[in-house]
Amino acid sequence: MGERQKEIYARKLKPEPDEVSKDSSVHQVLHEKGAPDPEEDIDMWAGIRSDWRVVKQTFALQEVPRQALVIGMAGVLPYLATSLTTLGLSWDINHAAPDGTGYIFSGPSAEFLLNIIEPIQIGYGAVIISFLGAIHWGLEWAKYGGEVGYRRYAIGVVAPAVAWPTLLLPIEYALIAQFSAFSFLYYADARSVVHGWSPSWYSTYRFVLTFFVGGSIVLSLIGRGQIADKLSRLPKPMDRRQKLKEVQAQAAAEEELYMRQKAAEAEEEEEDEDEEEDDEDEGSEEDKE
């Protein structure tokens, strides 16, 4: 148990019998204790402005250290870039089906590039998830909030154990699995802040980063959903492995054929040289006679 938890558990509620009345429970739910009923708010935009202020304060990240904010947002950019690229290539594939060509790439070219971009996004996502889990190991070693033990170490173990097997899944399932992993890690990070195991600003920081990553995954899923029936077949890791084997076998066959041709040419050259030597020998014998 962390030091902050022990401090919270050690607090005792002070009895205040004078404030207890038959209406006190109702007042505590609706408005401040002992205050008269507020007048009805006729400003329809007040709630929207209040929500907007909350959103601005959340995304301002004023309490977050600048170095962590800069590096964290920079780490989100590659993930967002791969999602936007997936969306653009899906747009081209979708329009190349009826028109024969997309706005930038042809259908086959866009599909080829898509098959390169998507594994990059999944691999990068696995790296991020593993890194987020490893942060808890660092906090445990630094004894931030006290020594928690196996519960904090478990987060760092579960994160990569969930992240890396997603590379073996089809793209859609891999993206959904990583979305779930990011959401679980955000929940774990938020709870660690409540327990005092992480800095107070960490939950807000993680919410903003998870917001951008989750939005990127949604964009990728939208792009894939628009072209699911237009791709030749959804590529899987086993398909890529089989394709690599076929390419290697073809290269080996071509190399063997090339070596055989070289050997045949060498034999023909030797035979020609032998025939020329025989002709020269016969000519020299005739000259002697």
N, C-alpha and C positions, 0 to 999 in steps of 0.2 A: 504494500500500500504506500502511495506517495505521501510526501510531507503535507501537501495541500489537502489531500483527502483526510488525513488525520486531523488537520486543523478544522476542516468543515464538520467532521463527525464529532469533534470535541465541543462545538458550540451548543449552547442550550437556549431554548426558546424562553423568553421572559413572559410570564403571565401578566395580562392586562385585562382584568375583569371589567373595568369601567367602560371599555370599548365594545364589549359584547352586548348585543341587544337582539331582539327578534328580527330586525332588518339588517343587521350587520353583514350577514352572509350575502344578501342580495346586493348591497352597496359595494362590496368588495369585487363582485363580478362585473357590475355595470360601470362604476366610476369610483373615484377616490372615497375613502371612508369618511363619513360625517359630512360630506359635501352635499349641497342641495342638488336636485335633479337638474342636469344641464338643459338649456334651451335647445330646441331642435336646430341643427345646423342647416341653414338654407343654402350655403355655398356648396354647389355640386362638385366643384373642382378641388375642394380642400383635400379630400381623400387622395385624389390623383397627385396633387402637388406633394403631399406627405410621402406617398409611395416613391415618387420621383427623387425626393431628397434622400430617402433610404438607399435607393439604387446608386445615386451619385456618391454617397458616403461609402458604400460597399466597394465600388470600383475605384474610388480615390486611392485606397490602400496607403493612407498617410502613415500608419503605424509600421508598415512593412519596411525593413531595411532596404535601402536603395540598391545595393549590390544584389541581394536576393531577388528583388523585383525585376531588375534588368536581365539577369541571367535566366530567371524563370520565364519571362515573356519571350526572350530570344529562343528558349527551348521549345516554345509552343509554335513558333513560326514554321519550322520544317513540317510539322504535322498538319498545320493549316494549309501549307503550300501543296502537299500531296493530295489533300482533299479537294482543293480548288482545281488542281490539275485533273484529278479523276472526274470531277464534274464537267470540266471543259472537254475532255476526251469523250465522255459519255454523250455530250451534246453533239459532237462531230459524228460519232457512230450512229446516233439516233437520226441525224439528218442525211447521213450517207446512204441509209437503207433505201429511201424512196428516190433520192436525187442522184445517187451514184458517187457523190463526193461530199465531204463536210466543208465547214467554213475554212479550216486550216489544214487538216489532214484528211487523207482518204480513209475509208472504213477500215481496210486491213492495217494501215499504218497506225491509226488511232488505237485499234485493238492490240497491236503489238506493244505500243507504248504503255497502254493500260496494264498489260500483264507484267510490265517492269515496275511501274509506279506502285501498284497495290502491295506487292511483297515488301517494298521499301517502307510503306506506311505501317504495315503490320509489324515488321522488325523493329522500327523506331518506337512504336507503341510498347512493345515488349521491353525495350531498354528503359523507357520512362517508368513503366510500372515497377520494374525491378529497382530502379533508383529511388522511387518513392518509398518502397518497403525498406530499403537500406538506411534511409534517414532515421528510422526508429532504432536501428542498431547504434547509430552515432549518438542519439539522445540517451540511450541506455549506458553507453560507455562514458558519456559525459556526466551521468547521474543527474540529468535534468529532471527535477521533480522527485528525486529519490531513486532508489534501485527497485525497478518494477519486476524484473526477472523475465521468466519465460513468456509471459503475456505480451511483452513488448518485442521480444525476440521473434515470437511467432508471426508477427505482422511482416517482418523482413524475410521470413522463410516462405510464407504463403504467397506473397506477391510474385516472385519469380517462378514459383511452382505453378501458378495459374497463367502467367504471362507467356512463357516460352512454348508450351504446347499449342498455343493458338496459331503458331506458324504452320502447323500441320493440318489446320482446318481450312475448308473453303472460305473465300474472302468474306462473304456475308456473315457466316457464323463466327469467324475470327473477329470481325469488327464488333459484333454484338457482345461476344465474350469479353473483349477488352473494354467496351463501354461499361459492362457490369463490374469489371475489376476496378476501373477508375472510380465508379460510384462507391464501391465498397471501401476503397482506400480513403475517399473523402470522408465517409462516415467514421472510419477508424481514426482519422486525423482530427475530426471535430470532437470525438469523444476523448481523445488524448488531451485536447486543450481543456475540456471540462474537468478532467481528472488532474490537471496540472502537470501533465507529462510533456507538454509542448508549450512554446511561447504563446501568449494570448493572441497575437496577430496571425498565427499560423492557419487557423481555420478559415479566416477571411481570404488570406492569400491562396489557400488551396481551393476555395470555392471559385475564385476568379479563373484560375488555371484550368480547373475541371470544367468550367463553363465553356471555355474556348475549345478544349479538347473534345468534349461531348458534342459541341456544335459541329466540329470538323468531322466527327464520325457520322453524324446525321447527314451531312452533305455527301459524304462518300456513299452512304446507303441509298440516298435519293438518286444519285447518279447511277449506281448499279441497278436500282429498281427500274429505271427508264430503259435499260438496254438488255435486261435479262433474257428476252426472247430474240434478241438480234445477234448475240454472240454465238460463235460456232459451238462452243462448249465452255462451261466454267472451268478454268484450269485448277488443278489440284497439285500438291507437292509430288504425288506419285506420278502424275502425268508428266511433270517436268523431269523427274528422274528417268522415266521411260524414254522421253524424248532425248535426253542426254545420252542414254545407252544406244539409242538408234543412231544418233549422230556419230558417236564414237565407233560403232560397228561399221558405219558407212565409210568413215575416214580410214579405218583399218583395212577395209576391203579395197578402197581406192589405192592405198599405199601398197598393198600386196600386188594389185594389178600393175601398178607402176613398176615395182621391183621385177615382176615377171617380164614385163616388156623390156626393161633394161637388160635383163639376163638374156632374153631372146636376141636382142640387138647385138649384145656382146658375142654370142655364139655365132651369129651370122657374120660378124666382122672377122672372127677367128677363121671361120670357114673360107671367107673370101681371101684372107691372107694366105691360108694354106693352099688354095687354088692358084693364087698368084705365084707362090713359091714353086709349086709343081710346074707351072708353065715356064717359069724362068729356068728351072733345072732341065726341062725338056729342050728348051731353046739352046741352052749352053751345050748340051750333048749333041744336038744337030750341028752346031757350029764346029765342034771338034771333029765330027765325021767329015 
